[in-house]
Amino acid sequence: MIRILGSIRKSCGVTLWQLPLIACCLMGCSGNLPQEYAQASPSLQADEVTLSIDASDTYQTIDNFGASDAWACQFVGNWPTEKRNAIADLLFSTDTMSNGQPEGIGLSLWRFNIGAGSAEQGEQSGIRDEWRRAESFLEEDGSYNWQRQAGQVWFLNAAKERGVKKFLAFPNSPPVHLTKNGKAFASDATPNLAPEQYSAFADYLADVIQGVERTQGIRFGYISPVNEPQWDWSDGGQEGTPFMNEDIAGIVRVLNTSLERRSLPTKIDIAEAGKIDYLYTTADKPNRGNQIEAFFDSSSPYYIGDLSHTGKVISAHSYFTTSPFEQAVDSREKLAAKVASVPGLEFWQSEYCILGDNAGEIDGNKRNLGIDPAIYLARVVHTDLVIANATAWQWWLAVSPYDYKDGLVYVDKNKADGAYYESKMLWALGNYSRFIRPGAVRVSAQLAGAKAEANTVLASSYIDTAGKQLITVAVNAGIEPVKVKLSAKGATIAGIRPYVTTAEEDLKPGNLVNSDNVIILSPRSITTLVANLE
């Protein structure tokens, strides 16, 4: 039997927590379940779990949910007005339609990629894919052209117009005029910025912060000067450069001085580690790992935790650490313990999309607009928030033209115009981002029952900043409906409105139910329960 299950798992791509999908696999389905499996059968006996919420047992305060404008927004931001506005609505809107259904996922932070100038270099940039090159505001003579990055600036303003208040700027590489090799990617896996250029790089970043505020009226509250410094970035696949911890500390110190000199309130975000492991262990990257100690231990030669503009935040990306589930939990428990060892320090999960083979559970290759990657994404968000205590969670490509599981909205790879496509990953993230607003506080939510013990059902709960709503997000990864019996301590619930994402539904609002009702989680679903508190 084990051998048979292994063969099925290999041929159909199901995981241990997806073994109920074997029936689907034998029927030859691909992606979404057949209609008869996607909805609860009247004869199907639903398992029951209990969800015990203690509103007095509090954890982290949520700062934001976000995504980045790399790389497609430079073109899509110049598409016909109707289409780019529709995409912006999907990403940023907190409005609702006449039936109560959310118009968009209400991202609360937008990441703006400060280009290094590879786009101006064209084919000479060495970056093969034109969509992965990026313009720079900085001219070769040291002047600035604020008409550059126009498509990205359009999305920046579109986010602001739809209520986004938090903005983060990040370069993948210093501008090409400052790099060692004159390119926006490195040579021979060595840092592409000489120490004597740190100050010029810092001033450039401060100039961009000031220039965008002056020309657009938008202030970047955060600046992230390095990105995934553990990787080599030497193949011309995109803009990027490795950095050692010594380099990062040097850049942050001079950037802090530049921000102070200009009286800018922008906080410096470090260090966008390529994997969360590098925050708490050296692993396979000497001088590029163990970054919590490197930057926030006062005995470290790279200590920058006392600088006026260093936020009490350490950031990393969840890539390559999300499967299998038990390993994902273990690494996040270690991360949370390390973060907690520094008083006041917070962890931001600052970039993720589905990459790699994820221990055979899901392949990051091939675009899939369906529910399977959405369920996987929701489980990653859950573990980052509940186990790692992340105070922010940010996706990578908000808009993607690629054949990968890397986009919330997908577009045709056409610079002037094209079609756009919503993904279920967009709406799965919306089950969190649309309802868990900045300032919400996570509270204890304990599941009990066979489906909970098997991690088929996951749930987390949050109190909004006004103390008027209890928001619970439940993920049912199985093909069977699950009954949830809810109990709350330290809060009185007046009524609950479910918002459901399934293969057929996108944050579909349900009828208001009483707290003593049994709530049914649809098969293969993400459900947000918005409860009014008395």
Order of alpha helices (4+ residues) and beta strands (2+ residues): alpha-alpha-alpha-beta-beta-alpha-alpha-beta-alpha-alpha-beta-alpha-beta-alpha-beta-alpha-alpha-beta-alpha-beta-alpha-beta-beta-beta-alpha-beta-alpha-beta-beta-beta-beta-beta-beta-beta
